[in-house]
Amino acid sequence: MKICYHVFWSILLILFGLIFTKGNLQATQLDPITVSGSGLKQRLSKTFSNISVFDREDIEQSGVKSLADLLQNRSSVQVGRNGGLGGVTSFFLRGSESRNVLVLLNGVRLRDELTQSSLAENIPLDLVERIEVIPGNLSSVYGEGAIGGVINIRTTKAGYSVDKRANKLIRLETGSFGTKNISFNIDTSIDDSLTALISGNLLQTNGFSATNPNQTFSSDSTDSDNDKHKNETINLSFSKRLKDGLANFTYFKTDSETFFDNSFFGNNPKQNSDQEQINFVYNFDLANNNNAQISVDSSKINLRYNYGQFFVTKEDKVAFQNDIQLDDNSNLLLGVEKRSVSRNPSSSGIKSRDFESVFLAYVSQRGPVALQANLRNDNTNRFKSRVTYLMGVGYSITPEHSFNANHSTGFVSPNAYALSTNSEVLPEEHDQFEAGYTFLKDSLMFRLFYFDTKTTNPITYDPSDGYKAKNFSRLNNSGFEVSLKNIADKKIFNVSLTFQNPQSPDGLNPSALIQSARRANFFGSVGFSFKKDRYAFSIRGTGSSARKDSDYSSQSLPKYFVVNSSVKYKLNKAVNVFVTMQNLTNKKYQLAYGYNTIPQQFSIGVNANY
């Protein structure tokens, strides 16, 4: 009956979206170009993955401050979070473990080797230009660790100035819980071939108590106080046009200080997390219809705690790829990549891991038939090489109606902690079948995807053997994703719904399967926004059915529905004032048992761009 209830309301929402607006297609916003699903340029409607794209306007309309709040229950993303801003955040895509979701910032992997977290909670949305979410297995595109999906984040880069005058933006905001948010952006053309950008953000809040001591049974008296958060970020970008190509350099650094609760290491614990990365990309033409790219990345994540512990993760990568246009209808991509990851202090003697990869991608559109093929070989210094692939075919019955299907394989290596408990633990192997239908006409895009995923050798910590990491039999999930977006007459209506059945080994009895922790059978999001004269308004509701809190307990997290909204008024050509409202109904809910979520809060601000 519960499933019928969800399906009934889902159909009503979709029908409402189908009839809500009429108008002309806004192609760049409804059907943008993306490379995230294959490594080669494709229109969103032609991709074989259920990709979602969030541009700068989407981010501003959301009125939220964190990536978790933006993506929560959208595009098959579920979130687990320990408290408010800066709290440890997990992203679950298509029911996968959060450690199997790859987060990229400007093409650079974000993951520390201690917690396996991306620390994406520290990326300020004010400096983000575009986010792409690709649920499902993408090992053949991005390598190991991408079996759950990819969240691809791009900060604002140099090159947006239309003339030699500086393009300046400043944003000032204040709100509930002593929240202050200041950001700026200066983009200028230095000469005809060189542009530069500097942007920064300061976000701080007095916050609220991260935990509910009545549920955690903590003896730390400071667990009842408010947990402060402060984040400082700087982003530098340079773009140089050369005779035969374009060179881009990006430097990104964020410094975060977060108090948190429920620690085993003393009262009033605090985490300082620093992330620093450098990214250099050089695109150049080898010949007609033959574009090459050289990229060099370096990143460092530093975690420090006020009770004395520290952890440092470093990652370096160099890659070369060659995009060859075979004819007007097909492209081939060939590439090589070398990546090295190190951790200090080492875990059970494991200080570093190296990866060497070769890959290719092929996309083709000939008449009504579309093809996609990705093939990749990843070799590590600890495990034998792994070959992964994605093979897909699509067919357009009419220009508006198209179908596609693909099969893919993937893997993820055990992290340093798992290997420290059991040096014999093996990589997880992943297999996925996916089929989709896309309808695109005028102002409307509708997509329906079925997915079936299976994981063999899933890594689980066995409580009967001192929580030693072991490979158990299987992990699986199957379900449907529904998305609809209608853009017309300055109105946008969109829906994202997921029906799934994620199954994982029972933490207390790993030979049995149970509903995966913090992953619901049904969740979704519905939003509406419009612009009129000087006004802009946006409202979004997100909700989830009940789910288990942990694989090691029977504690459940109740269902919830939360509403966020924002209003903007244009004072003149350059200046806007805005109000954001989170959790309008002051809904009390949890994304992790014992941890509080953002209560009702308001903010007001001004945005000047000239």
Secondary structure, DSSP 8 states (H G I E B T S, - for coil): -HHHHHHHHHHHHHHHHHHH------HHHHS-EE-TTTSS-EEGGG-SS--EEEEHHHHHHH--SSHHHHHTTSTTEEEEESSSTTS-EEEEETT--GGGEEEEETTEE---TTT----GGGS-GGGEEEEEEEES--HHHH-TT-SSEEEEEEE--S---SSSS-EEEEEEEEEGGGEEEEEEEEEEESSSSEEEEEEEEEEEE----SB-HHHH----GGGGS---EEEEEEEEEEEEEETTEEEEEEEEEEEEEEE----SSSSS-EEEEEEEEEEEEEEEEEETTEEEEEEEEEEEEEEEETTS-EEEEEEEEEEEEEEEEEETTEEEEEEEEEEEEEEEEEETTEEEEEEEEEEEEEEEEETTEEEEEEEEEEEESSS--EEEEEEEEEEESSSSEEEEEEEEEEEE---HHHHHH-TT---EEEEEEEEEEEEEETTEEEEEEEEEEEEES-EEEEGGGTTEEEE-SEEEEEEEEEEEEEEETTEEEEEEEEEE--EEE-SSSTTSEEE-TT--SEEEEEEEEEEETTEEEEEEEEEE--EES-TTS--EE--EEEEEEEEEEESSSSEEEEEEEESTT-----SSTTB----SEEEEEEEEE-
